[in-house]
Amino acid sequence: MNRVLLVMLMLLGGANAQADLVPSPGQVDFGYQAVGTTSEPKATTLRNTGNQLLSVLSVTPATGVYARVGGTCGAPPFTIGAQSSCTLEHTFTPTGATTFPQTHTITLAGGTTVAFGLYGQGEVGYLEMLPMSLWFSSIPVGAASGTLQATMNNIRSVPLVVVQMTTTSVPPGSFVRTGGTCPEPPFEIGALGGCTVQFAFTPQAVGPISGDLHIVASSGTFALFLGGDGLPEVPLFADGFEVIAPARAQ
C-alpha cells in the first residue's frame, strides 16, 4: 500500500474516533409511590456508543427524595470502555402527594455534559364508599332488619392501611355490623382494591335514627353514613293487652 495513503487512512480513522455517552432511559420513571415509603431501585444505563475510552469526571449527586444506592459505574471519576456500559441505581422516597422531577448532569473529560432525569409521584390511598350511605326501611323497635352492604374501594394506585373502624349511632346499638369481606382492623387494602362491610338495623328508639361507620386509615379518616326509622313496637292485640280465653266448664 502506498505509504501516503496509509498515513491518510490512519489520520482519517483518528478523526472519526469518538466517545458518545447515551443515558438509557433518558428519564427514569418511578411511577406512583406511597408517601413515606421507598421504591425498589431503578437503573439508568450509561452506554458509550463510540470507539474510544470515555472518562466521566462527575455526576450530579441525587438529593432529597432520591438516593443513589448502587450500580456498576462506581463513584466518579470512572471510565467506560468503547461500546461498553455501566449503570447508576436510584431509589425514590416521596415526602408528599406531588410530583418530584430531578435532573442530573454528567460531566465528561473535555467539558462535554450529558443529562438524565429522575421522576416520580408521591401518592396516598383514598377510600371511596359505594354507596356512600345505607338507609334501612322503617321497622319496629326491637326488631332486626335484613342486611345491607357497602364496598370500601381504594381508588388510588398505592395501598392503604385501615387502622380502626367504629360504629356509632344515637341511640347506641341501633346499627350492627354483621359481616362482609373486610377483616377486623388493622388490615391493608391494596392499590385499586376493595372489601365489603355489612350492617343490620335494630332500632333502639322510635323515630329517625342516624349513625356512621367511622374509618381511620393511614391516609386519613372516612365514613359510611347509616340511617333508618324506628317504629313503635307492635302490640300482640290492638288494645295492647293479651287476652286470655276463659277456661271451659268441665
C-alpha positions, 0 to 999 in steps of 0.5 A, spaced: 500 500 500 502 506 498 505 509 504 501 516 503 495 513 503 496 509 509 498 515 513 491 518 510 487 512 512 490 512 519 489 520 520 482 519 517 480 513 522 483 518 528 478 523 526 472 519 526 474 516 533 469 518 538 466 517 545 458 518 545 455 517 552 447 515 551 443 515 558 438 509 557 432 511 559 433 518 558 428 519 564 427 514 569 420 513 571 418 511 578 411 511 577 406 512 583 409 511 590 406 511 597 408 517 601 413 515 606 415 509 603 421 507 598 421 504 591 425 498 589 431 501 585 431 503 578 437 503 573 439 508 568 444 505 563 450 509 561 452 506 554 458 509 550 456 508 543 463 510 540 470 507 539 474 510 544 475 510 552 470 515 555 472 518 562 466 521 566 469 526 571 462 527 575 455 526 576 450 530 579 449 527 586 441 525 587 438 529 593 432 529 597 427 524 595 432 520 591 438 516 593 443 513 589 444 506 592 448 502 587 450 500 580 456 498 576 459 505 574 462 506 581 463 513 584 466 518 579 471 519 576 470 512 572 471 510 565 467 506 560 470 502 555 468 503 547 461 500 546 461 498 553 456 500 559 455 501 566 449 503 570 447 508 576 441 505 581 436 510 584 431 509 589 425 514 590 422 516 597 416 521 596 415 526 602 408 528 599 402 527 594 406 531 588 410 530 583 418 530 584 422 531 577 430 531 578 435 532 573 442 530 573 448 532 569 454 528 567 460 531 566 465 528 561 473 529 560 473 535 555 467 539 558 462 535 554 455 534 559 450 529 558 443 529 562 438 524 565 432 525 569 429 522 575 421 522 576 416 520 580 409 521 584 408 521 591 401 518 592 396 516 598 390 511 598 383 514 598 377 510 600 371 511 596 364 508 599 359 505 594 354 507 596 356 512 600 350 511 605 345 505 607 338 507 609 334 501 612 326 501 611 322 503 617 321 497 622 319 496 629 323 497 635 326 491 637 326 488 631 332 486 626 332 488 619 335 484 613 342 486 611 345 491 607 352 492 604 357 497 602 364 496 598 370 500 601 374 501 594 381 504 594 381 508 588 388 510 588 394 506 585 398 505 592 395 501 598 392 503 604 392 501 611 385 501 615 387 502 622 380 502 626 373 502 624 367 504 629 360 504 629 356 509 632 349 511 632 344 515 637 341 511 640 347 506 641 346 499 638 341 501 633 346 499 627 350 492 627 355 490 623 354 483 621 359 481 616 362 482 609 369 481 606 373 486 610 377 483 616 377 486 623 382 492 623 388 493 622 388 490 615 391 493 608 387 494 602 391 494 596 392 499 590 385 499 586 382 494 591 376 493 595 372 489 601 365 489 603 362 491 610 355 489 612 350 492 617 343 490 620 338 495 623 335 494 630 332 500 632 333 502 639 328 508 639 322 510 635 323 515 630 329 517 625 335 514 627 342 516 624 349 513 625 356 512 621 361 507 620 367 511 622 374 509 618 381 511 620 386 509 615 393 511 614 391 516 609 386 519 613 379 518 616 372 516 612 365 514 613 359 510 611 353 514 613 347 509 616 340 511 617 333 508 618 326 509 622 324 506 628 317 504 629 313 503 635 313 496 637 307 492 635 302 490 640 300 482 640 292 485 640 290 492 638 288 494 645 295 492 647 293 487 652 293 479 651 287 476 652 286 470 655 280 465 653 276 463 659 277 456 661 271 451 659 266 448 664 268 441 665 
